[in-house]
Amino acid sequence: MSPTDSLVQLHDLTFGYGERVILDGLSLQVPRGKVTALMGVSGGGKTTVLRLIGGQFQAQQGQVLFDGQDVGQMSQPALYAARRRMGMLFQFGALFTDMTVFDNVAFPLREHTPLSEALIRDIVLMKLDAVGLRGARDLMPSQISGGMSRRVALARAIALDPELIMYDEPFAGLDPISLGTAARLIRRLNDSLGVTSVVVSHDVDETLAIADHVVILANGKVAVQGSPEEVRACIDPLIHQFVNALSEGPVPFHYPGLSVHDDYGVSA
């Protein structure tokens, strides 16, 4: 993949919390106009990658490029300008609980544009209609379901017509109907808006069904990447265990510790 085909590029990136290294020389590319699934075991650095792309964290080594520009070297005004080209769907939506559905979606438009309230109203209703919730515009977050909250948050994420939409566990806590609706919505919006999407998820079946490109992280690096079919066919033991949700494999069920005999004081 050439640099011009990628909206986001990570080059030899290292990041950690204190002594704990999360990402260790990580390199990957996010193709333009595609849905890229970013997967891996819990604590593997998937959400950290999203925060590095958005400039919330800075790499300790290496580069994060957004449309060819180094996020870590951006001035504050340049970073804010880059963030206006990004949309973020947080885990569980993160709606403002004291605002209506309408005002939640209008918030980024009021903060970042000089648009009139009449034009903001038209845009908000259009975005809510895209996620099937135009009729819920006057409700409070406490009056809608978890799946609906996630869709309102998605409408807010696309309010500024971003080039990149990042989804942090968009399927967590959803019932099967809401989960399927959310997955199809991500795919439909990506194709209709012509955006680039990065989906962080543990839900293998739904995520692989909508993804064009899949990246699985392990031990701070890319363990495998490719099409959903290529990832499913991978014979690497770790990937096979993850994709097939097996309890036995390179990722152990038991946390390392003393043997049963030693722990219980049983003599040989």
C-alpha positions in Angstrom: 0.0 0.0 0.0 1.5 3.4 -1.0 1.4 6.3 1.4 -1.2 8.1 -0.9 -3.5 5.1 -0.5 -3.4 5.5 3.3 -5.1 8.2 5.4 -3.3 7.0 8.6 0.2 5.6 8.9 2.0 4.4 12.0 5.8 4.0 11.6 7.9 2.1 14.2 5.8 3.4 17.0 6.6 2.7 20.6 4.3 3.7 23.5 3.9 2.6 27.1 2.6 3.5 30.5 5.5 3.8 32.9 7.6 0.6 32.7 4.9 -1.2 30.8 5.3 -1.2 27.0 2.0 -1.4 25.2 3.1 -0.8 21.6 6.6 -1.9 20.6 7.8 -0.8 17.2 4.3 -0.9 15.7 3.9 -0.2 12.0 0.6 -0.2 10.1 -1.5 1.6 7.5 -5.2 2.5 7.4 -6.4 2.5 3.7 -8.5 5.4 2.6 -12.2 4.8 2.1 -12.2 1.4 3.7 -13.3 -0.1 7.0 -10.3 -1.2 9.0 -10.9 -3.5 12.0 -8.3 -3.2 14.8 -8.5 -6.3 17.0 -6.6 -8.2 19.6 -6.7 -9.4 23.2 -7.7 -7.0 26.0 -5.0 -4.6 27.0 -3.2 -5.0 23.6 -3.2 -1.3 22.8 -6.1 -0.9 20.4 -7.7 2.0 22.1 -4.3 3.5 22.7 -3.8 3.5 18.9 -7.0 5.6 18.5 -5.7 8.0 21.2 -2.4 8.4 19.4 -4.1 9.1 16.1 -6.2 11.8 17.8 -3.2 13.3 19.4 -4.4 12.7 23.0 -1.2 10.7 23.5 2.2 11.2 21.9 4.4 8.4 20.8 7.6 7.9 22.7 9.2 6.8 19.5 8.2 6.7 15.9 5.5 8.6 14.0 1.8 8.8 13.6 0.9 10.4 10.3 -2.6 11.7 9.5 -2.9 12.5 5.8 0.8 12.7 5.6 1.2 15.1 8.6 3.0 14.0 11.9 0.4 14.3 14.6 3.1 14.3 17.3 4.7 17.4 15.8 1.6 19.4 15.2 1.1 22.8 16.9 -2.1 23.0 19.0 -4.0 24.9 16.3 -2.9 22.4 13.7 -3.9 19.5 16.0 -7.4 21.0 16.6 -7.8 21.5 12.8 -6.9 17.8 12.2 -9.3 16.7 14.9 -12.1 18.5 13.1 -11.5 16.1 10.3 -12.0 13.1 12.6 -15.1 11.7 14.2 -14.9 9.6 17.4 -17.5 7.1 18.7 -16.6 6.5 22.3 -17.4 3.3 24.2 -21.0 3.4 25.4 -21.6 6.6 23.4 -20.5 9.2 26.1 -23.5 11.5 25.4 -23.9 14.6 27.5 -26.6 13.5 30.0 -28.0 17.0 30.5 -28.6 17.6 26.8 -31.3 16.4 24.5 -30.5 14.1 21.6 -30.7 17.1 19.3 -28.3 19.2 21.4 -25.8 16.4 21.7 -25.6 16.2 17.9 -25.6 19.9 17.5 -22.7 20.4 20.0 -19.8 20.0 17.6 -21.4 22.2 15.1 -22.0 25.0 17.6 -18.5 24.7 19.0 -16.5 24.5 15.7 -18.6 26.3 13.1 -20.2 29.8 12.6 -23.3 28.2 11.2 -26.7 29.7 12.0 -29.1 27.8 14.2 -31.5 27.3 11.3 -28.7 25.6 9.3 -27.5 23.6 12.3 -31.1 22.4 12.8 -31.2 21.1 9.2 -27.8 19.3 9.5 -28.7 17.7 12.9 -32.0 16.4 11.6 -30.2 15.0 8.5 -27.6 13.3 10.6 -30.2 11.9 13.0 -32.2 10.7 10.0 -29.1 8.8 8.7 -29.1 6.8 12.0 -32.9 6.4 12.1 -33.5 8.6 15.1 -34.9 11.9 13.7 -38.0 11.3 15.7 -36.1 11.0 19.0 -34.5 14.4 18.7 -36.3 15.9 21.8 -35.6 13.0 24.1 -33.0 12.9 26.8 -30.2 10.2 26.9 -31.9 8.7 30.0 -35.0 8.1 27.9 -33.4 6.0 25.1 -31.9 2.5 25.0 -28.2 1.7 24.9 -28.4 0.9 21.2 -30.1 4.2 20.5 -27.5 6.1 22.5 -24.8 4.5 20.4 -26.6 5.7 17.2 -27.0 9.2 18.6 -23.3 9.2 19.4 -22.6 8.1 15.8 -24.8 11.0 14.5 -22.7 13.4 16.6 -19.4 11.8 15.3 -20.4 12.5 11.7 -21.9 16.0 12.3 -18.8 17.7 10.9 -18.5 15.4 7.9 -15.2 13.9 9.0 -12.8 12.1 6.7 -11.9 9.6 9.4 -14.3 8.0 11.9 -12.9 6.0 14.8 -15.1 3.5 16.7 -14.0 2.3 20.1 -15.9 -0.9 20.9 -19.1 0.1 19.2 -20.8 -3.2 19.9 -20.0 -3.5 23.6 -23.1 -4.2 25.7 -25.6 -4.3 22.8 -28.3 -6.9 22.3 -28.1 -8.9 19.0 -30.6 -6.7 17.2 -28.9 -3.5 18.2 -25.5 -5.0 17.5 -26.5 -6.0 14.0 -28.1 -2.6 13.4 -24.9 -0.8 14.5 -22.7 -3.0 12.3 -24.7 -2.4 9.2 -24.9 1.3 10.0 -21.1 1.5 10.2 -20.8 -0.2 6.8 -23.5 1.9 5.2 -22.2 5.2 6.4 -18.7 4.4 5.4 -19.8 3.6 1.8 -22.3 6.5 1.5 -20.1 9.2 3.0 -16.9 7.9 1.4 -15.1 8.1 4.7 -12.3 6.0 6.3 -13.3 4.0 9.3 -11.3 2.3 12.1 -13.3 -0.1 14.2 -11.8 -1.4 17.5 -13.8 -4.4 18.6 -13.7 -7.8 20.2 -16.8 -9.1 18.3 -15.1 -11.2 15.7 -18.1 -12.3 13.6 -19.8 -8.9 13.2 -16.6 -7.0 12.8 -15.1 -9.3 10.1 -18.5 -9.2 8.3 -18.2 -5.4 7.7 -14.4 -4.9 7.5 -12.4 -4.5 4.3 -9.0 -4.7 6.1 -8.2 -6.4 9.4 -5.3 -5.8 11.7 -4.8 -8.0 14.8 -2.3 -6.8 17.4 -0.3 -9.0 19.8 2.7 -8.3 22.0 2.8 -4.6 20.8 3.1 -5.4 17.1 0.9 -6.5 14.2 0.4 -10.2 14.5 -1.5 -10.5 11.2 -3.2 -8.2 8.7 -5.2 -8.7 5.6 -8.7 -9.3 4.3 -11.2 -11.0 6.7 -10.8 -14.2 4.7 -7.0 -14.1 5.0 -7.2 -13.6 8.7 -9.7 -16.4 9.2 -7.4 -18.7 7.3 -4.3 -17.8 9.3 -2.7 -20.8 10.9 -0.8 -18.9 13.5 -1.8 -20.4 16.9 -2.5 -17.1 18.5 -4.7 -15.8 15.6 -6.5 -19.2 15.4 -7.3 -19.0 19.1 -8.5 -15.4 18.9 -10.7 -15.8 15.8 -12.2 -19.0 17.0 -12.7 -17.9 20.6 -10.8 -20.9 22.0 -9.9 -21.2 25.7 -6.7 -23.2 25.0 -3.8 -21.7 23.1 -1.0 -19.2 23.4 -3.2 -16.9 25.6 -3.5 -19.0 28.8 -6.7 -19.4 30.8 -4.8 -19.4 34.1 -2.8 -16.4 35.3 0.8 -17.4 35.9 1.5 -18.6 39.5 2.6 -21.5 41.7 1.7 -25.0 40.7 -1.3 -26.5 42.4 0.9 -28.8 44.5 3.1 -25.9 45.7 0.1 -23.6 46.3 -1.8 -26.1 48.4 1.2 -27.5 50.1 0.6 -31.0 48.7 3.7 -33.2 48.9 4.7 -35.1 45.8 
